[in-house]
Each structure stands twice: as C-alpha cells, then as structure tokens.
Amino acid sequence: MTLSRSELEDNELEELVIPIWHKDLEGLRSHVLLRWSLTAGFILGALSLFSGVLSRTEDNLSALTIWIVDFDSAIAPYDSFEPFVGPMITEIIMDDFPSANQSPSMVQYTPHSFQNDSMAIRRAVYEQHVYAAVIINANATTTLQAAVTSGNDSYDPLGIAQVVYNSARDENTYFYYIIPALSQLQTTIVQKFGPRWIEVILSNKSLDNSLIPAQAINPAIGFTEIDLRPFSPAVATPSVSIGLIYLIIIAYFAFPFLMPIHNRLNNKRQGRSVKPSHLLLWRLMSNFVAYFVLSFFYSLVPLAFGIPFSNSRGFETNVVSNGNAYGKGSFVVYWMLNWVGMTALGLPSENMAMIMGAPWSALWLTFWVISNVCTGFYPLYLAPGFYKWGYIWPLHRSKFSRTGHVHDCITYDVVEASRTILFGTYSRIGVDFGVLFGWVGVSILLFPLAAAIPGWKAAASKCKV
C-alpha cells in the first residue's frame, strides 16, 4: 500500500514526539526528581528551625526569673515593728511557686542585696537583669495595722506591695509567660493571706470591729503594677518583629534589580571593558546607596502611622510610655540602624546569590529569613541548646554573665536596638551596631570571591562544550 504525503508526515511526526515515560527521558526524570528531593529536604530542614526554637519553651521557663524582695519593717523608720505582712507573702510565694512545673523561677533576695534601696530593684528590671520583681513595701505591716486599729477609711490595699516589669523588652514573653505568672501569683497570695489575716483580727479582742474599713479585711492587701516601659501602641509591632522580615526581603531583591546595570558596565564598549576592581567598587557602593534610600522609606512607615520619634527618654525607674532614646534625633538613629541592618542582611544574600546561582538562591533566602526570625524574635535561653549559633546572627546576639548574686541576661540585636529607640528600653546600641558592622565587614571581604564564581562557572561550562 502506498501512503499519501500527509500520512508520511504524520508518521515522521510521531517518531519525533515521545511520551514523558520514554526511556530516552530517564536521565531528565532522574534530574528533576533529584532537584525536587533536594528542595523538599531543604524546605523541611529550614521550616524545622522555626518550630524547633519553640519546642522546649515550656521546659525552659525556669530561665525567666522573678525576684522577691521583702522590705517590710526592714528599714527606718519602720524597723522597730514586728513584720507580719511581708514574711507571710514571701512564705506563700516560696511555698507555692518554686514547685510549680513549667513556670518562671521565683528567687528571694534581702533588701541588703540592694543597699536597702527599692529603686535599685527597678533599675535592675529596667537594665534587664531580671524579668520582673515583687517588692513588699517597708510600711506594709504598719500601714495595715494602722488601718484596722484607727479605722483609716483612706487605706489603700495597693500600697502594700509592687510588681515591677518592663513589657517593651519583649512583649511576647511578658504577655504569654511573665504577666500571667504574676497574675496567678497575686491571686494566690490574696486568697491565702485573707483567712490568716482574719484570724489575726479575730484574735485581737482590743479591736473595735465596727471601725475597721472593709478594704482592710477584704482584700486587705494588693499589688501596684508598675510597667516601666509599656509596649504600645500596637502599630509598633511590625517595627520590632515581623517588619524585619521585610527588611531582609527588600535587601535581597535589591540584587536582581541592580544586576542589569552591573551587566551593562561589564560588557565591552568600543573594545574596552571596565576594570574589575572598579566594577567591584561600583557594585558595593551602589548597594550601600540603594540600602540607604530603601531603609529611609522603610523607616518612614512607622513614622507615618503615628509611632512617636521625638519623646523624652525619661528616668529609668519611672513609668514612661513611648520614651524615645534619643529625643528628636531618634528617627535619624532608627534610619541608620535600618540602613546598617539592611546592609548586614543584604550583602550576605548577594554573595550567596552569586555563589549558588539560580534557582538555589531562592532557597538561601528561605533559610536566611527563617534562621534570622527564629533567633531574632524569640529568646534563645528558652530554646534548645542547638540554637546557640543564633547568638552571632545579625538579628540576635546574647551575653550571659554572673555578677555576685545577680544573674545578668542581656540581649543585643537589631530588635533590641529598635526597642531602645522606640520605647527607651535599656541601651546596648553600641554593641548592636558593632555586631552589624562585623557582618558588613566579613561580607565585603568575601564579595570579590563571590563575584568571581559566576565567571568561573561560565568558563567551566564552555570547556565542557
């Protein structure tokens, strides 16, 4: 049988078109499977970093310390009275809370540890030596006894003790762990103190019960809550947490936007090309300028949404809302922090993009974001020991030391520097900038090597052809 011309063409076309499962595509299928397997494994590992940092949080809550300091009848002019309120409150706390599992640690100190100065304890909370403190006032017993003996209707139970903390230091840790623990502590103390106090009143036959003000019986005692640096307003949240993810991403995408310009300079023009050293200098300087401009617009966002940048910092032992560390110059310092931070985060990304090439550079961005988020937004002393490498990451660096009986736990990072500027928290901004400049310096040293790798890869590919 003679085939027509169209049938011959169809047969030839069928010979050129093969199914996806054809043996000739076995190598391609293996290559695709390998790439997807590597990608899936990388994503699984990177995402595990984020979940892993929180996997031991409840077991490590004892790393969060709360000091208990009883000044009741310990200093003049109240030291001539036999204390009753302070010892009872301390006994309730130390009996009930140290045995509780998965809760902050209660550590008892004497007033002499602070030179009998309650303001020294507030400074310790402000300087981040401890997460919170319960201070029983020196006149606790005398004030309560005077209320029941003289019938003082102006007696305020909240004058018995203070609870001091600093929520702007780390709002998530405070709102999830510290403040609930303090609320439970206060409730337990008031519940257990009441029956004992009523027994004391009933045993004193000399008291005229009709003169005793109701608040001196129930609740009898209370706690004045002092948040030295409140975390507010809510719109400040992106500036000290999720917004820093955008800082990383913006820094990363500056590279592909600038690359076409770099390539034009690298092309030969009229038989000549730009000197390699000048091209490297151009690329670095253009990055610095790009980050300078981008960080400015990034810094404008919190300003546009009403976050203060011109308030006074205030005194460290007083309650100050939105106390800016540098007064009217706080916005400039915030901009400079974001500029250096973006450079410290962006240059390593550009180096890795040149070393890894497409599409693997996208995986680097995934790792870079997740690793900085899990070490920068969450306290590493609540994380497994594996995460100690996070102490040198751009968004986080911690230092642990012990001075006398005081356990210091001070965190240095971009997040903390932002909190210092926005809320007036304890400042280690010199160390913050020092860590970031260290990352910038190392990235600059590695930049020439990273820039040469794409050329080496291209030359190797030509040799194979």
Rosetta blueprint (number, residue, H / E / L):
1 M L
2 T L
3 L L
4 S L
5 R H
6 S H
7 E H
8 L H
9 E H
10 D H
11 N H
12 E H
13 L H
14 E H
15 E H
16 L H
17 V L
18 I L
19 P L
20 I L
21 W L
22 H L
23 K H
24 D H
25 L H
26 E H
27 G H
28 L H
29 R H
30 S H
31 H H
32 V H
33 L H
34 L H
35 R H
36 W H
37 S H
38 L H
39 T H
40 A H
41 G H
42 F H
43 I H
44 L H
45 G H
46 A H
47 L H
48 S H
49 L H
50 F H
51 S H
52 G H
53 V L
54 L L
55 S L
56 R L
57 T L
58 E H
59 D H
60 N H
61 L H
62 S H
63 A H
64 L L
65 T E
66 I E
67 W E
68 I E
69 V E
70 D E
71 F L
72 D L
73 S L
74 A L
75 I L
76 A L
77 P L
78 Y L
79 D L
80 S L
81 F L
82 E L
83 P L
84 F L
85 V H
86 G H
87 P H
88 M H
89 I H
90 T H
91 E H
92 I H
93 I H
94 M H
95 D H
96 D H
97 F L
98 P L
99 S L
100 A L
101 N L
102 Q L
103 S L
104 P L
105 S E
106 M E
107 V E
108 Q E
109 Y E
110 T L
111 P H
112 H H
113 S H
114 F H
115 Q L
116 N L
117 D L
118 S H
119 M H
120 A H
121 I H
122 R H
123 R H
124 A H
125 V H
126 Y H
127 E L
128 Q L
129 H L
130 V L
131 Y L
132 A E
133 A E
134 V E
135 I E
136 I E
137 N L
138 A L
139 N L
140 A H
141 T H
142 T H
143 T H
144 L H
145 Q H
146 A H
147 A H
148 V H
149 T H
150 S H
151 G L
152 N L
153 D L
154 S L
155 Y L
156 D L
157 P H
158 L H
159 G H
160 I L
161 A E
162 Q E
163 V E
164 V E
165 Y E
166 N L
167 S H
168 A H
169 R H
170 D L
171 E H
172 N H
173 T H
174 Y H
175 F H
176 Y H
177 Y H
178 I H
179 I H
180 P H
181 A H
182 L H
183 S H
184 Q H
185 L H
186 Q H
187 T H
188 T H
189 I H
190 V H
191 Q H
192 K H
193 F H
194 G H
195 P H
196 R H
197 W H
198 I H
199 E H
200 V H
201 I H
202 L H
203 S H
204 N L
205 K L
206 S L
207 L L
208 D L
209 N H
210 S H
211 L H
212 I L
213 P L
214 A H
215 Q H
216 A H
217 I L
218 N L
219 P L
220 A L
221 I L
222 G L
223 F E
224 T E
225 E E
226 I E
227 D E
228 L L
229 R L
230 P L
231 F L
232 S L
233 P L
234 A H
235 V H
236 A H
237 T H
238 P H
239 S H
240 V H
241 S L
242 I L
243 G H
244 L H
245 I H
246 Y H
247 L H
248 I H
249 I H
250 I H
251 A H
252 Y H
253 F H
254 A H
255 F H
256 P H
257 F H
258 L H
259 M H
260 P H
261 I H
262 H H
263 N H
264 R H
265 L H
266 N H
267 N L
268 K L
269 R E
270 Q L
271 G L
272 R E
273 S L
274 V L
275 K L
276 P H
277 S H
278 H H
279 L H
280 L H
281 L H
282 W H
283 R H
284 L H
285 M H
286 S H
287 N H
288 F H
289 V H
290 A H
291 Y H
292 F H
293 V H
294 L H
295 S H
296 F H
297 F H
298 Y H
299 S H
300 L H
301 V H
302 P H
303 L H
304 A H
305 F L
306 G L
307 I L
308 P L
309 F L
310 S L
311 N L
312 S L
313 R L
314 G L
315 F L
316 E L
317 T L
318 N L
319 V L
320 V L
321 S L
322 N L
323 G L
324 N L
325 A L
326 Y L
327 G H
328 K H
329 G H
330 S H
331 F H
332 V H
333 V H
334 Y H
335 W H
336 M H
337 L H
338 N H
339 W H
340 V H
341 G H
342 M H
343 T H
344 A H
345 L H
346 G H
347 L H
348 P H
349 S H
350 E H
351 N H
352 M H
353 A H
354 M H
355 I H
356 M H
357 G L
358 A L
359 P L
360 W H
361 S H
362 A H
363 L H
364 W H
365 L H
366 T H
367 F H
368 W H
369 V H
370 I H
371 S H
372 N H
373 V H
374 C H
375 T H
376 G H
377 F L
378 Y L
379 P L
380 L H
381 Y H
382 L H
383 A L
384 P L
385 G H
386 F H
387 Y H
388 K H
389 W H
390 G H
391 Y H
392 I H
393 W L
394 P L
395 L L
396 H L
397 R E
398 S E
399 K E
400 F E
401 S E
402 R E
403 T E
404 G L
405 H L
406 V E
407 H E
408 D E
409 C E
410 I E
411 T E
412 Y E
413 D L
414 V H
415 V H
416 E H
417 A H
418 S H
419 R H
420 T H
421 I H
422 L H
423 F H
424 G L
425 T L
426 Y L
427 S L
428 R L
429 I H
430 G H
431 V H
432 D H
433 F H
434 G H
435 V H
436 L H
437 F H
438 G H
439 W H
440 V H
441 G H
442 V H
443 S H
444 I H
445 L H
446 L H
447 F H
448 P H
449 L H
450 A H
451 A H
452 A H
453 I H
454 P H
455 G H
456 W H
457 K H
458 A H
459 A H
460 A H
461 S H
462 K H
463 C H
464 K H
465 V L
